[in-house]
């Protein structure tokens, strides 16, 4: 399965991105990262974030879905967006905070998510 992540590179502050199976922690596709971020490690770690949030939502009996999760670090933004078409898969996006426009990045990620085709 080849997932095209090229469109995410145009987001201001782009560092790296991955499409991740949240059940296994495996990357279905990655782009970028370089020496800044090990996307395989980030993918596995962010699976734990998604699982923890889902467990908390279940404990609170919240009948809702995760739109996105934002982790703000001193130098980075990390965005996690479960696919609407398959909540077991999420898009992970790492941005350089000093170069990124968070609102525009969220809009771009939402638009990108609509184009992800897991059947290919």
C-alpha positions in Angstrom: 0.0 0.0 0.0 1.5 3.3 -1.1 0.2 6.4 0.7 1.2 9.7 -0.8 2.2 12.2 1.9 3.8 14.8 -0.5 1.0 17.3 0.0 2.0 17.7 3.7 5.5 18.9 2.8 4.0 22.3 1.7 2.7 23.0 5.2 4.8 25.8 6.8 7.2 24.5 9.3 7.0 20.9 8.0 9.4 18.5 9.7 7.9 15.1 9.0 4.6 13.1 8.8 3.4 9.6 8.9 0.2 7.6 8.4 -0.1 5.2 11.3 -2.1 2.1 12.1 -3.0 2.8 15.8 -3.6 -0.9 16.6 -0.1 -2.1 15.6 1.9 1.1 15.8 3.2 0.5 12.3 3.7 3.3 9.8 1.8 2.9 6.6 3.8 5.7 5.1 6.3 8.4 6.1 7.9 11.5 4.7 10.5 13.8 6.2 11.8 13.5 9.7 15.4 13.3 8.7 17.7 13.7 11.7 15.1 15.7 13.6 12.5 13.1 14.4 12.5 9.3 14.1 9.1 8.9 12.6 8.9 5.2 13.5 9.4 5.9 17.2 7.1 8.9 17.1 4.4 6.7 15.4 4.6 4.0 18.1 4.6 6.5 20.9 1.7 8.5 19.5 -0.4 5.3 19.4 -0.2 5.3 23.2 -1.4 8.9 23.2 -4.4 8.0 21.0 -5.2 4.8 23.0 -5.0 6.7 26.3 -7.4 9.4 25.0 -9.9 6.8 23.7 -9.7 5.0 27.1 -10.4 8.2 29.0 -13.3 9.1 26.7 -14.8 5.6 27.3 -14.4 6.0 31.0 -16.2 9.4 30.8 -18.9 7.8 28.6 -18.3 10.4 26.0 -20.0 9.5 22.7 -17.8 11.5 20.5 -14.7 11.1 18.2 -11.3 12.6 18.3 -11.0 15.3 15.7 -7.3 16.0 16.4 -4.8 16.0 19.2 -2.3 18.8 19.6 1.0 18.4 21.5 2.8 21.7 22.0 6.5 21.5 22.7 9.0 24.3 23.1 10.2 24.0 19.5 7.5 21.8 17.8 3.9 21.2 17.2 2.8 17.6 16.9 -0.6 17.0 15.4 -2.4 13.7 15.5 -5.6 13.3 13.4 -7.5 10.0 13.3 -9.0 9.4 9.8 -12.8 9.9 9.7 -13.0 7.0 7.3 -11.0 4.7 9.6 -10.4 5.8 13.2 -7.9 3.0 13.6 -5.5 4.9 11.4 -4.2 8.4 12.1 -2.0 11.0 10.4 0.8 12.4 12.5 2.4 15.7 11.6 5.4 17.4 13.2 6.0 21.1 12.6 8.7 23.6 13.6 6.8 25.9 15.9 8.7 29.0 14.9 7.8 28.6 11.3 4.3 27.0 11.5 0.9 28.6 11.4 -1.1 26.2 13.7 -4.5 27.2 12.4 -3.5 26.7 8.8 -1.7 23.5 9.5 -4.9 22.1 11.1 -6.9 23.1 8.0 -4.3 21.6 5.7 -4.3 18.3 7.7 -8.1 18.1 7.6 -8.0 18.6 3.8 -5.2 16.0 3.4 -7.0 13.5 5.5 -9.9 13.5 3.0 -7.5 12.4 0.3 -6.1 9.4 2.1 -7.1 6.1 0.4 -6.2 3.0 2.3 -7.6 0.7 -0.3 -4.8 1.4 -2.8 
